[in-house]
Amino acid sequence: MKTIFRKINKACKFNITNQYDEKITSYMCTIYSPFINAKYNGIIKDFTEDMIKEVAEIQFKAWKFDYKKWGKWEDWAMAVFDYLNSKGYDCNLTIITDDLEAKEWLERGYATMIWIKVNSKFYPDAKDWVIDTKDYKDLAWSLWHFTNVLKWNCRGWECADKWKEMFLDSYFIKDSTYECSIKEVFEDLDFPTKYILH
């Protein structure tokens, strides 16, 4: 899919909601990630865990969610998209299978949802807010997670951190962000299909 979209995201609001603070939400990364994406990309000012649980219950009743297992990320990205539109938020969902197009969105300041498979070294590596491993192949392939990546654009202004690449996550290490190489993520950790709420 090719989207012609030139708007720059200047909302850039970070997530402060930790998925792992309750047992009931511990398998809900595929619902947290779209809400985090919608907040960062300026669709919503904020969200609550009650909203996440409401979407989970809708999906559970539709046989698309299990409280003890991860689910199909596309179903849940669509579920959050439908939920936000039902609540009066005007938003679009772009589904991308081309990394070059995903990089164009990242350059315009939009967080991008990705599905990754990482191993048990991944989160210990991120404890200092930076993925230090040089070759991300060493961090792949046993744990599934739906999350977001972004290139920080300083909300359109100049700043020392401009273009810093990072994860914007629902699992907190010390907070919701940690630096990474998006090139390495795209080459070694993620699946081809990506999602953006805008």
N, C-alpha and C positions, 0 to 999 in steps of 0.2 A: 504494500500500500504506500502510495506517495502522497504526502500532505503538503500543500503550499501554505505555510503559516509563518509570518514574519514577526509577530508580536514578541516583545522581550518580557520575560517574567521579572517583575520587580517586587512581588509579594515576599517570596522566599522566607516563609515562616517555619521554624524548626519544630520538630516533634518533642513533646515533653511527657508523652504517655508510654509507660513501660509495659509491654505485653506480658512480662513474666512476673508481675506483681500479684497475680491471682492464678490459682490452678486452673480455673475455668477458662481463662484467656490464653493459656500457655500454648495452645495449638492454633491460634487465630492470626498468624502472621499474614495469611492471605486476605484477611479483612483489615488488619491494622495498616498494611502497606498502601492500599488504595486511599484510606483516610489520610495517612501521612502525605501521600502524593497530592491529594486535593487541597490540603492545608498549605503545603509548600508552594504549590502552583497558583494559589490565590482564589480557589473556588469557594472555600469556606474559611472563616476566621479561626475556627477551632473545632474540635470534636471531643466527645466524651466516651468513656468506656461503655456507658449505657447505650450509646448509638451503635457501637461495635457489637455489643451483645444483642441488640435488636436485629441487626442484619444477620448475625449468627443464627438466631432463632427462626427468622424468615427462611434462611437457607436450610436449616435443620428440618423444618416442616415440608420443604420441597425436596427432601432426600438428597441434598447437595452438600451437606455438612455433617461431620461426626465430631463430637466434642473431645474425642480421644485420638483423632488422627488428622493429619494434614489433608487438604482437599485440592481440588483442581483450581489453579490460580485464575484461569480465564473466567470460570463461573463466578468467582468472588469479585474480581475486578468489575465484571458486569453487574453483579449484585449491588456493589457500592455505588456504581454509576446510576443504576435504576433508583436506588434509595435516595441519593442526593437530588435527582430530578423530581422524585415524588414529593420531596420536601421544599420544592420551589427554587432550588439552585440550578442555574443555567450552566450546564457543563457538557463537554464533549469527551469522548473516549477515543483516543487514537491507538491503534494496534500496529506495531512496527515489527517487521522481520528483517530489516536492513540496518546493520550497524552504522552505516554512513548517515542514514536519516536520523537514527537515534543520537548520533554525535551532533548533528545540526540542532536538535532540540536542546541538548545539553549546553551547547554554545550560547543559546538564547536564555539560559538560566532556568530551564525546566527540570525538575526531578523526574526520573524515569524509573518505573517499576521493572524489576528483573527477578527471574527465578534462578537461584544459584544452588549448586551442590558443593558443600565444603566439608572438610574433615575436622577432627577434634583439635587440630592445631590453630584453626582459624580464629576463634574468639580469644584464646590466650594471647595470640599475636596482637590482637586489637586493643589489649588492655591499656596501652600507652597512647591511645587515640590515633595510632598509625599502624597500617599493615606494613611490617618491616621486611617480610619475605620478598625476595626479588622475583622469583619465578613462581607465579600463583598455581602452577601445576602441583606444587608441593602442598597446597592447601585444599586440593580437590579430592573428593567425590564420595562422601558417605551421608552427610546431613543435608536435608532439603530446607530451603528457606526462601520466602518471598520478601523482597526488600526494595530499597530505592538507592540509586546513585545520583550524584549531581556534580556540577562544576559551579562552585560558588562565584557569583558575579557581583557581589557587594551591593546588590539591589540597584545596579546601574551606575554606581559611583566608583571612584578609584579607592583602593585600600590595599594594605600589605598582603592580604590573603586572597586577592583576586585570582580566579581560575583554579583555586585549590580544589582537587578532586576528592570526593568523599562518599562514604555510605551514609545514608540517613535511615536509621534502623529503628525497629520496635523492641529489640533486645538491647538493654542498656549495658554497656561495659562500665563507663563512668558517666557518660551521657549518650545521646542518640547518634552522635557523629563520630566517625573515625576516618582518617585519610587513607586513600588507596590510589592505585593506578587503574583508571577506567580501562585503559588499553589491556592490561593484564586480566581484569575482570571479564571483559568481553571475549578475550581469547581463551581463557582457561576455566572460568567458573560458571558463566551464565548460559542459559538456553537462548536460542535465537529470537524468540518472540518477546517483545517488550511492550509496555503499556504506559500511556500518559493521560491523565485527566487534566483538562484545561478548559 
